[in-house]
Amino acid sequence: MAATARRQGVTPYEAPPAELPFTVRELFDALPPLPGLRVEVIEGNLHVSPIGAPRHQLIAGLLYELMIPVRRKHGWASYGGVGICIEGPRDTLVPDYVLAPADCSLWGNELQSRGVIMVAEVVSPGSVREDRVAKPKLYAVGGIPVCLVIDPIARTMTVYSNIVDDAYQDVHTKSLGTTLHLPEPIDFELETTELTE
């Protein structure tokens, strides 16, 4: 067929794959690994952003260390940079910190949101709206009991909990560097002085 096309002066091309992605989620699933980039589906839109700057990563790493007593007490696992499939809309979010049972159910290579105990986001200048507004809404829809947003820009931290009708009912904000209570099922006083250094 390509030879016939060349003879007739038509540039040959390869036919597209039999099945092209139809939805954003299908496009996300078809993407190859993109090292150094965070790829998420937020509110039905594909978001590709660089992995956080060193300060961003430092805060996430310090949170990981601060949560070690909780992990040990309950036998839970902590993750950074792992995808979470939000049950319902099937959006994929990649929090800066995840606390979940070691045997949390999976959706492919992603943790299923209903098995996750807590997520944390560190607000970045390039993702302020997503980190402060869109992601907490989706985490509530996904049934994640506790969502923590650490905001070095506003110098605050906000904990969301108590889901009713797919929305967090309890929202508590404190200054970064103070102690914040993480509610059930965690029930832990998070001392955040280290996060301001």
C-alpha positions as a Markdown table, in Angstrom:
| # | Residue | x | y | z |
|---|---|---|---|---|
| 1 | Met | 0.0 | 0.0 | 0.0 |
| 2 | Ala | 2.9 | 2.4 | 0.9 |
| 3 | Ala | 4.4 | 1.7 | -2.6 |
| 4 | Thr | 1.1 | 2.5 | -4.3 |
| 5 | Ala | 0.9 | 5.8 | -2.3 |
| 6 | Arg | 4.4 | 6.8 | -3.3 |
| 7 | Arg | 3.7 | 6.1 | -6.9 |
| 8 | Gln | 0.6 | 8.3 | -6.7 |
| 9 | Gly | 2.5 | 11.2 | -5.0 |
| 10 | Val | 0.8 | 10.7 | -1.7 |
| 11 | Thr | 2.9 | 10.7 | 1.4 |
| 12 | Pro | 2.5 | 7.4 | 3.2 |
| 13 | Tyr | 1.6 | 7.4 | 6.9 |
| 14 | Glu | 1.1 | 4.8 | 9.4 |
| 15 | Ala | -2.5 | 4.2 | 10.5 |
| 16 | Pro | -3.2 | 5.2 | 14.1 |
| 17 | Pro | -3.4 | 2.5 | 16.7 |
| 18 | Ala | -6.7 | 0.6 | 16.6 |
| 19 | Glu | -7.8 | 2.0 | 19.9 |
| 20 | Leu | -6.9 | 5.6 | 20.8 |
| 21 | Pro | -7.5 | 6.8 | 24.3 |
| 22 | Phe | -11.1 | 8.1 | 24.6 |
| 23 | Thr | -11.0 | 9.6 | 28.1 |
| 24 | Val | -8.3 | 11.6 | 30.0 |
| 25 | Arg | -8.0 | 8.5 | 32.3 |
| 26 | Glu | -7.3 | 6.3 | 29.3 |
| 27 | Leu | -4.7 | 8.7 | 28.1 |
| 28 | Phe | -3.1 | 8.8 | 31.5 |
| 29 | Asp | -3.1 | 5.0 | 31.6 |
| 30 | Ala | -1.4 | 4.9 | 28.1 |
| 31 | Leu | 1.4 | 7.3 | 29.0 |
| 32 | Pro | 4.9 | 5.9 | 29.4 |
| 33 | Pro | 6.9 | 6.7 | 32.6 |
| 34 | Leu | 7.9 | 10.3 | 32.6 |
| 35 | Pro | 10.9 | 10.6 | 35.0 |
| 36 | Gly | 11.1 | 13.8 | 36.9 |
| 37 | Leu | 7.5 | 14.7 | 36.3 |
| 38 | Arg | 4.4 | 14.4 | 38.4 |
| 39 | Val | 1.5 | 13.3 | 36.2 |
| 40 | Glu | -2.0 | 13.5 | 37.7 |
| 41 | Val | -5.7 | 13.6 | 36.6 |
| 42 | Ile | -7.4 | 16.4 | 38.6 |
| 43 | Glu | -11.0 | 17.1 | 38.0 |
| 44 | Gly | -10.9 | 15.3 | 34.7 |
| 45 | Asn | -7.9 | 17.2 | 33.4 |
| 46 | Leu | -4.4 | 15.9 | 32.8 |
| 47 | His | -1.8 | 17.8 | 34.9 |
| 48 | Val | 1.9 | 17.4 | 34.2 |
| 49 | Ser | 4.3 | 19.3 | 36.5 |
| 50 | Pro | 7.9 | 19.0 | 37.7 |
| 51 | Ile | 8.6 | 17.2 | 40.9 |
| 52 | Gly | 8.8 | 19.7 | 43.7 |
| 53 | Ala | 11.8 | 21.9 | 44.3 |
| 54 | Pro | 14.3 | 20.9 | 47.1 |
| 55 | Arg | 12.5 | 22.9 | 49.8 |
| 56 | His | 9.2 | 21.2 | 48.8 |
| 57 | Gln | 10.9 | 17.8 | 49.0 |
| 58 | Leu | 12.5 | 18.6 | 52.3 |
| 59 | Ile | 9.2 | 19.4 | 53.9 |
| 60 | Ala | 7.7 | 16.1 | 52.6 |
| 61 | Gly | 10.7 | 14.2 | 53.9 |
| 62 | Leu | 10.5 | 15.8 | 57.4 |
| 63 | Leu | 6.8 | 15.0 | 57.5 |
| 64 | Tyr | 7.7 | 11.4 | 56.7 |
| 65 | Glu | 10.1 | 11.4 | 59.7 |
| 66 | Leu | 7.6 | 13.1 | 62.1 |
| 67 | Met | 5.0 | 10.4 | 61.3 |
| 68 | Ile | 7.2 | 7.4 | 62.2 |
| 69 | Pro | 5.7 | 7.0 | 65.7 |
| 70 | Val | 2.2 | 6.7 | 64.1 |
| 71 | Arg | 3.4 | 4.2 | 61.5 |
| 72 | Arg | 5.0 | 2.1 | 64.2 |
| 73 | Lys | 2.1 | 2.2 | 66.6 |
| 74 | His | -0.4 | 1.0 | 64.0 |
| 75 | Gly | 1.8 | -1.0 | 61.6 |
| 76 | Trp | 0.9 | 1.3 | 58.7 |
| 77 | Ala | 3.1 | 2.2 | 55.8 |
| 78 | Ser | 4.2 | 5.6 | 54.4 |
| 79 | Tyr | 4.7 | 6.5 | 50.8 |
| 80 | Gly | 5.9 | 9.5 | 48.8 |
| 81 | Gly | 5.2 | 9.9 | 45.1 |
| 82 | Val | 2.8 | 7.1 | 44.8 |
| 83 | Gly | -0.4 | 7.5 | 42.8 |
| 84 | Ile | -3.9 | 7.2 | 44.4 |
| 85 | Cys | -6.9 | 6.3 | 42.3 |
| 86 | Ile | -9.9 | 8.3 | 43.5 |
| 87 | Glu | -12.8 | 5.9 | 43.5 |
| 88 | Gly | -15.7 | 7.3 | 41.7 |
| 89 | Pro | -14.2 | 9.7 | 39.2 |
| 90 | Arg | -11.0 | 7.6 | 38.9 |
| 91 | Asp | -8.9 | 10.7 | 39.0 |
| 92 | Thr | -5.3 | 10.0 | 39.8 |
| 93 | Leu | -3.5 | 12.1 | 42.4 |
| 94 | Val | 0.1 | 11.9 | 43.6 |
| 95 | Pro | 0.3 | 13.3 | 47.1 |
| 96 | Asp | 3.5 | 14.4 | 48.7 |
| 97 | Tyr | 2.9 | 11.9 | 51.6 |
| 98 | Val | 0.5 | 9.0 | 52.0 |
| 99 | Leu | -0.3 | 6.9 | 55.1 |
| 100 | Ala | -2.0 | 3.6 | 54.5 |
| 101 | Pro | -2.0 | 0.0 | 55.6 |
| 102 | Ala | 0.8 | -2.0 | 54.0 |
| 103 | Asp | -1.9 | -4.2 | 52.4 |
| 104 | Cys | -3.9 | -1.3 | 51.0 |
| 105 | Ser | -6.0 | -2.3 | 47.9 |
| 106 | Leu | -4.5 | -1.4 | 44.5 |
| 107 | Trp | -6.0 | -0.2 | 41.2 |
| 108 | Gly | -3.2 | -1.3 | 38.9 |
| 109 | Asn | -0.1 | 0.4 | 40.3 |
| 110 | Glu | -2.1 | 2.9 | 42.3 |
| 111 | Leu | -3.5 | 2.8 | 45.9 |
| 112 | Gln | -7.3 | 2.7 | 46.0 |
| 113 | Ser | -8.4 | 5.8 | 47.8 |
| 114 | Arg | -10.9 | 4.0 | 50.2 |
| 115 | Gly | -8.0 | 2.1 | 51.8 |
| 116 | Val | -5.8 | 5.2 | 52.4 |
| 117 | Ile | -5.8 | 6.7 | 55.9 |
| 118 | Met | -4.2 | 10.1 | 55.3 |
| 119 | Val | -2.7 | 12.2 | 52.5 |
| 120 | Ala | -0.6 | 15.3 | 52.7 |
| 121 | Glu | 0.1 | 18.0 | 50.1 |
| 122 | Val | 2.9 | 20.6 | 50.3 |
| 123 | Val | 1.7 | 23.6 | 48.4 |
| 124 | Ser | 3.9 | 24.7 | 45.5 |
| 125 | Pro | 3.8 | 28.1 | 43.7 |
| 126 | Gly | 2.8 | 26.3 | 40.5 |
| 127 | Ser | -0.1 | 24.3 | 42.0 |
| 128 | Val | -1.7 | 26.6 | 44.6 |
| 129 | Arg | -5.3 | 26.1 | 43.5 |
| 130 | Glu | -4.9 | 22.3 | 43.0 |
| 131 | Asp | -3.2 | 21.8 | 46.4 |
| 132 | Arg | -5.5 | 24.1 | 48.4 |
| 133 | Val | -8.8 | 23.5 | 46.8 |
| 134 | Ala | -9.1 | 20.8 | 44.1 |
| 135 | Lys | -7.2 | 18.0 | 45.8 |
| 136 | Pro | -8.9 | 18.2 | 49.2 |
| 137 | Lys | -12.3 | 18.0 | 47.5 |
| 138 | Leu | -11.2 | 14.9 | 45.6 |
| 139 | Tyr | -9.7 | 13.2 | 48.6 |
| 140 | Ala | -13.0 | 13.6 | 50.4 |
| 141 | Val | -14.8 | 12.1 | 47.4 |
| 142 | Gly | -12.3 | 9.3 | 47.5 |
| 143 | Gly | -13.1 | 8.6 | 51.2 |
| 144 | Ile | -9.7 | 9.4 | 52.7 |
| 145 | Pro | -10.4 | 10.2 | 56.3 |
| 146 | Val | -7.6 | 12.8 | 56.9 |
| 147 | Cys | -6.1 | 15.3 | 54.5 |
| 148 | Leu | -3.3 | 17.6 | 55.5 |
| 149 | Val | -2.2 | 20.6 | 53.5 |
| 150 | Ile | 1.1 | 22.2 | 54.4 |
| 151 | Asp | 1.3 | 25.6 | 52.9 |
| 152 | Pro | 4.8 | 27.2 | 53.2 |
| 153 | Ile | 3.6 | 30.1 | 51.0 |
| 154 | Ala | 0.9 | 31.1 | 53.5 |
| 155 | Arg | 2.9 | 29.6 | 56.4 |
| 156 | Thr | -0.1 | 27.6 | 57.5 |
| 157 | Met | -1.2 | 24.0 | 57.8 |
| 158 | Thr | -4.8 | 22.8 | 57.4 |
| 159 | Val | -6.2 | 19.4 | 58.4 |
| 160 | Tyr | -9.5 | 18.2 | 56.8 |
| 161 | Ser | -11.5 | 15.4 | 58.3 |
| 162 | Asn | -15.0 | 14.0 | 59.1 |
| 163 | Ile | -16.4 | 13.2 | 55.6 |
| 164 | Val | -20.2 | 13.6 | 55.1 |
| 165 | Asp | -21.7 | 13.4 | 51.7 |
| 166 | Asp | -18.3 | 13.4 | 50.0 |
| 167 | Ala | -17.1 | 16.5 | 51.6 |
| 168 | Tyr | -14.9 | 17.2 | 54.6 |
| 169 | Gln | -16.9 | 18.8 | 57.4 |
| 170 | Asp | -14.1 | 19.7 | 59.8 |
| 171 | Val | -11.4 | 22.0 | 58.7 |
| 172 | His | -8.8 | 23.3 | 61.1 |
| 173 | Thr | -6.0 | 25.7 | 60.1 |
| 174 | Lys | -3.0 | 26.6 | 62.3 |
| 175 | Ser | 0.3 | 28.5 | 61.8 |
| 176 | Leu | 3.1 | 26.4 | 60.4 |
| 177 | Gly | 5.6 | 25.7 | 63.3 |
| 178 | Thr | 2.9 | 25.0 | 65.9 |
| 179 | Thr | 1.3 | 21.7 | 67.0 |
| 180 | Leu | -1.7 | 20.4 | 65.0 |
| 181 | His | -3.9 | 17.6 | 66.1 |
| 182 | Leu | -4.4 | 14.9 | 63.4 |
| 183 | Pro | -7.9 | 13.4 | 64.2 |
| 184 | Glu | -9.0 | 9.8 | 64.2 |
| 185 | Pro | -8.1 | 7.3 | 63.0 |
| 186 | Ile | -4.7 | 8.8 | 63.5 |
| 187 | Asp | -5.1 | 10.7 | 66.8 |
| 188 | Phe | -1.7 | 12.3 | 66.9 |
| 189 | Glu | -0.2 | 15.7 | 67.9 |
| 190 | Leu | 1.9 | 16.7 | 65.0 |
| 191 | Glu | 4.7 | 19.1 | 66.1 |
| 192 | Thr | 5.7 | 21.1 | 63.1 |
| 193 | Thr | 8.6 | 23.3 | 64.3 |
| 194 | Glu | 11.0 | 21.4 | 62.1 |
| 195 | Leu | 8.9 | 22.2 | 59.0 |
| 196 | Thr | 9.7 | 25.9 | 59.3 |
| 197 | Glu | 13.5 | 25.5 | 59.4 |
